[in-house]
Amino acid sequence: MAQLCVALVAGEASGDILGSGLMRALKTRHPDIRFIGVGGPLMEAEGLQSYFPMERLAVMGLVEVLGRLRELLKRRKDLIKTLIDERPDVFIGIDAPDFTLNIELRLRQAGIKTVHYVSPSVWAWRQKRVLKIREGCDLMLTLFPFEARFYEEQGVPVRFVGHPLADTIPLEADREAARRALGLGQGPVVALMPGSRGGEVGRLGALFLDAAQQLRTLVPGVRFVTPCANAARRSQLEQMLEGHDLPVTLLDGQSHQALAACDAVLIASGTATLEALLYKRPMVVAYRLAPLSFWILRRMVKSPYVSLPNLLAQRLLVPELLQDDATSEALARTLAPLVTQGAQQTESFDQIHRALRRDASNQAAEAVLTLLEAR
């Protein structure tokens, strides 16, 4: 068989992790495989020849995107032309749907096989995008089973490969060891996780700290631990803490350590809720958006839940307090009983963990190679 050439495009750090795992799994089956496209340091370490730095694609927020739109559109146009000239055996777009779905559509029209890895939230909102996916995508690889069911109903070829986090996070985390490592000792510990982006921490940080203050009267002796995504988030939280006399330990990164060490979590809706579930920690999920954004989202979102644990269970497993319902009193009141008796919330977490634990990178590699054999 001739040397395989696989093109991949990832737009941010989470995609770089997924891409490097998939590349490793493909290399064990085809040692002389060639990789081209766009990725970060992990994908480059696996042998990707990246046409430009992945950072050029990692833009968050509408305003920032508008400022860089010309560059992004030009890069995408050049990338499509380069890839059509190179004619890889398969193109794999990893997440970043606003950038990669268009590339998939153009390459598939040019006769190149296309795969999309990580479903956009089409089941929840902008459902029309599924038409574009059906047209542009030979295969969708999903991290969650409920996504695969949605694509099957829409007639899109799909394979549920499981979630890499479920593979890497142990089925049982050692709470005592994590506490020793963080110097936390005995007594109740609550992790406060108001998000990793500046805007999220701006909307939720002070609210979470106020809730923590109130929790101290409901749970005697409780202490707090907060992982900070980066130096900017840390200084943002340090400013918010001036004026509070809270027993909070701020960590640089180490969100997995914090989850392993704590008894319960107050958490922003997002991927971190999946990590809390995999660590089997009871949680209260909160979210606030700018009022207009929330109003628009309420009209667009088709799903009854926002947090991953509830979407995965397809029922209300963890409390969700959104927008005006997310008051510091309500958060503290809902969280207090979970610190000592969270077991009934978490008993189905193990089942979900096992369902997602499927050796995602190898599953994804198998699916890609099966697609290629069908040529």
N, C-alpha and C positions, 0 to 999 in steps of 0.2 A: 504494500500500500504506500502511495506517495506521502511525503511529509504533510502532516495536518497543519493548517494555519487557522488559528482561532483569533478573531478580533473581539476585544472587550472594551466597554467604556463604563467607568464608574465616576460618579460625580462628587462623592464625599467619603469621609473616613469609614463609615459603616459599610459602604459599598466596596472600599478597598479591602476590608477584612473578608467579606464574602467572596470577592474576586480572587484573592490570594488562596483561599481554601479550595475553591473550585479549580484553580490552575494546578495546585498541588495534586489534587485527585485525578485530573486529566493526565498529568505527567507520569503518574504511576502506571497508567494504562498505555500511554504513548510517549516514551522517553524523549523522542526527537521532535516533539511538537513545537510549533513556533507561535508566539503570542505578539499581537500588535494592538494598538488602540490608545486609550487614555486611562491611567490609573495612578494610584499613590505609591508611597514607598514600599508597602508590603507586596503589591503586585509587581513592582519593578524588581524587588528582591527575588521573585519567582521567575523572572526572565521576561517580563513585559517590556517591549520597546514602546515607550510612551511618547506620542507625537508632541504633547505639550504638558506642562505641569497640571495635575488634577485640580490644584487650588483655583485655577482660572474658572472652573465650573462651580465651585462650592459657594454659591451666593444664597443668602437667606433673606426672605422678606421682599415684598413687592417693590418697594422704593429702590432698594439696592439692585434688584433685577433690572428695573427700568434704566438705571444709570449705566448698566453694563450690557444692555440689550444688543447694541450694535456689534460689540465684540463677540457675544455669545452666538448671535445669528451667523456672523462671518465664520467663526470657528466651526459651527455645525455644518455649514455649507462646504467648507474646505475638507472637513472630515469625511463627509459623504462622498465627495469626489475622489479623495485618496483611497477610500475603502472600495469604491466601485472599480478603481484601477487595480488595486491589489487583489481583488476577488478572493477573500478568505473563504474557507469551507463553511464557516458559520460566524454570525455576529451575535454577541451576547450583550444586551444592554442591562446594566445592573442598577436597579432603582432609578433615581433622577428622571422620572417619566416625562417631564416637560422638555427635557433635552433629548432623551434616547428614543422615545416612541416614534418621533419623526424620522430619525435615522433608520430605525427598523423598517418603517413603511417604505422609504426610498430604496433601501437595499433589497428588500423582498421583491419590489417591483423590478429590480435589476437582476433577479434570479438567484440571490444569495439567501441561504437559510438564516432565519432570525429567531432568537430566543430572548425573552424578557425575564429577568430574575428579580423577584420581589414585586408583588402586585401593588399598583397604586390603590388607594382606598375607593375604587370604583363602586364597590358594593354599598358604600355609604353615601357618596355624593358624586356629582358630575358623571352619572351612570352612562351618559352618551359616549364617554371615552371608550367604552367596551367595544363600540363599533370600529373605532380606529385600531384598537388592539387586535380585533378579529381580522382586520384587513392587513395589519402590519406584522403579525407575529405567528410564526410556525408553532411556537410552544411557549406557554407561560409556566414559570416555576414559582410556586407559592410557598410561603413559610408557614401558613396556617390552613387547617382543613376547611374552615368555613369559606375561605376565599376560593378554594378549588371547587367547592359545590356551586358557588355563584358562576364561575366560568363554564362549568359543565352545562349548567342550564342555558348559558348564552352561546353554546356551541363553539367555544374556544378550546383548542387542544391544551390540556393542562396537566401538570403533575405536582402534587403536594410533596415537597422534599423534607419538610421539617424545619426546625429553627436551630441555627448553629449555637445560639446561647443555651438551648436545652441540652446540647451535646457537651458544652464546656462547663456548665454549672453543675456541681455534684447533686445527686438526688437528695442527699442530706448534708447540710452545711454544719460545720463545727462552730457553734456559737461561742463556746468558752475560749477556743483558740483565737477566734477573731477578736474577742474582747481583750484577751491578753496582748495581742499584737497592737491594739489601739490604746492600751492602757486604761481600759474602762472599768475593770473590777465588777463588783456585784450590783444588784439593784436594777430597777426597770430602766430600759434605754429605748428611746424613740428616735428613729431617723427622720429628719426633715429634708425633703427633696423637692424644692420648688422649681426644678427645671434646670436646663443647661444653657439656655439663651438669655441674653440680657433682658429682653422684653418680658419673658416669663418670670424671671426673678423680680423684675420691677413690679409686676402685677401681683405676684404671690408671696414674695419674700417677707414683707412686713406682716401680711396676713398670717403666714405660718408661724412667725415669731410671736404674734399676739395670741394665737391659738396655743402655742407652747406655754406661754405665761399662764393662761387659764388652766391648762392641763395640770400644772403643778399643784393647784388646790384640789384637783380631782384624783391625782395619782401621787401620793406623797413620795418624795425621794427620787422622782423621775429625772433623768438626765437626757441630753440630746446630742445627736451627732449629725453633722451635715457635710456630705461630700461636695466639694466645689469643682465644677467642670474645668475651670482654668483660673488664672490669676485675676482676670477682670471680674469674674463672678465672686471670687473670694473677697476682693476689696469692696464690691457692691454689698455683700452680706455683712462685712465688718462695719461699714457705715450704718447699716440698719440696726446692728447690735448695740451701737453706742447708746445709751439711754435704757437698755434692757440689762437686768442683772441675771441673765439666763445662764444656767450651766450647759453651754454648748461647746462641743469640740468641732472645730472646722477642719476638714481634711482636704488635702490636695488630691483630687481624683478619688481613688479608692472607694468607689460607690459599692463595689461588690463586698469589700470588707465591712462597710457600714451596714449593708443589708444582712450579712452573716451575723453581725454582732447584736443587732437590735431585737426588741420584742415586738414592735409594731412600727408602721411607717405612715407618715403624712406625705402625700406624693402628688405631683402634677401629672395630669394625664399624658401619656406618651410611652415610649419604649421602656422606660424605667419601671412602669407598672408590670411589664412582663418579667423583668429581672426580679422584682419583689415577689411575684408569684412563684418563680422558679426557686427562690430561696425560702418559699413556704412561710412568708411573713404576712400577718394580717395587715390590711391597709385601708386607709380612707383616701379616695381620689378626689382632688379638687381641681377646678379650672376656671379661669377668668380670662375673657377677651375684652378688647375695646367694645363698647356697647353695640356699635353698628356692625362690627364683624360678627358678634354673637347673634344678632338679629338675622343677618344674612345666612349664617350657618344653620340656625334653627330651621329656616325655610328650605334649605338645600339638603340637609342630612336625612337620609332615609332610615338610618339605624336607630333603634330605641336606646342604645348605649354608646358611650364614648370610650370607655376604658377597655384595654385588651383582655383583662381577665373576664369581664362580662361578655365581651364578643365571643371569646373562646368557649365559655360555658353556655352561651346563648340564654343566659338568665342573669338576674341581678345577684351576683355573688359578692361583690364589694360595693360599699356605699359610694355614690358619685354625688358630690356637691358642686353644682355649677353656678357661675355668675352670682346673682344676688343671694342664692341659697348658701353660698360659701362664706359664711360669717365666722369670725374666730370662735364665737360661742358654740355654734353648730358643729364646727370641726372638732373642738375639744370634747364636746359631749358625745359625739359619735365615736371618737377615737378612744376615750377613756376605758370603756369595758374591754376593748380589743387588746389592751396592753397586758392584761392578766388572763383573759379568757378568749383568745383569738382562735382557738382550735376549731370551732365549728365553721368559721369562715375558711380556714385553710385546708380542711380535710379533703376537698376535691382538687386542691392544687397539685398533689402528687400525680393523680390520674392524668391531668392536663400535661404535666411535665413529661410523663412517659409517652404520651401520644405525640408530643412534638420532638421527642428524642429519636431521630431516625438516621443519624449520620448524614446531615444535610449535604455536605460537600460531595460525598461519594454518590448520594442519590442524584444530585444535580449533574455530576459528571456522567453517570449512567444514562440519564435522560437525554443529555446532549449527544452522546455517542449513538444512542438508539436512533435519534432523529437523523444523524448523518448516515447510519447504515441503511436507512429507508430510501436514500437517494437512488 
